[in-house]
Amino acid sequence: MPLEMNKEVFITCAVTGSGGTQDRSPHVPRSPAEIAASAIDAARAGAAVVHCHVRDPETGAPCRDRALFREVTERIRAAEVDVVLNLTAGMGGDMVFGPVERPLPLNGTGTDMASASERVAHVAECLPEICTLDCGTMNFAEADYVMTNTPGMLRAMGAMMTELGVRPEIEAFDTGHLWFAKRLVEEGVLEAPALVQLCMGVPWGAPDDLNTFLAMVNNVPAGWHWSAFSLGRHQMPYVAAAVLAGGNVRVGLEDNLWLGKGQLATNAQLVERAVGIVEGLGARVIGPGEVRARLGLTKRAPR
């Protein structure tokens, strides 16, 4: 599809993530109160959407405790500032194999394989406007770790999200993930126009060179809504690249800890930097109300 600069851009802030960054920066929030506060600060800085994981409040390790998700949800929704809530549904598909000469049994410490209904349980309880759907299986940087999302699992989870009235955000780490997302829409599992996040530079998915990025963009069907991000020092260049290619943007501590060389960032600072880039390109940053209207979202209270 032809590329055309997006003149009305929404910014997503990925607040904390599930990577092992909790001890690399004091700004990575751990507790529900810290995660909610950081999300609210990001909204004040210009983020229309906040994408939230939860962590063990004591260790900072990623988890999928429904009570923690509910507390984050309630704190954000009780805030005076408005923002679209996007909760991860990516946890529960972690498969860690044993050593290469004895891959089975699986590593019980890192493996976390849950049913479709269990992976979506916090979404059913919290009813965010958006939740993520990692649309494929792939090797991550860790030697024996596989992010596991089978076609059957994705069909089941996608159908549950659609039934709940929560908009899935398709996380596409490679072109094949977009291929399967199109199939889910063709089958009626997901509704069109779909919402896509292009995840660039995540080992070992799509590399974040511009040729690959444009291949990803050109595989998003016309009329679908999409955003993009990259990691680390490439986060801000991809703000500009996404806008120029016709999309929206994502920044935040899930993907990048740094504002500049030797300067650890907060989520609000990363959002502020992204706002400056978007507006410097001549585009307008839109707010949560306009995002809800564009994506057909409804803000609801938790069950």
Secondary structure, 3 states (H helix, E strand, C coil): CCCCCCCEECEEEECCCCCCCCCCCCCCCCCHHHHHHHHHHHHHHCCCEEEECEECCCCCCEECCHHHHHHHHHHHHHCCCCCEEEECCCCCEEEECCCCCCCCCCCCCCCEECCHHHHCHHHHHHCCCEEEEECCCEECCCCCEEECCCHHHHHHHHHHHHHHCCEEEEEECCHHHHHHHHHHHHCCCCCCCCEEEEECCCCCCCCCCHHHHHHHHHCCCCCCEEEEECCHHHHHHHHHHHHHCCCEEEECCCCCCEEECCEECCHHHHHHHHHHHHHHCCCEECCHHHHHHHHCCCCCCCC
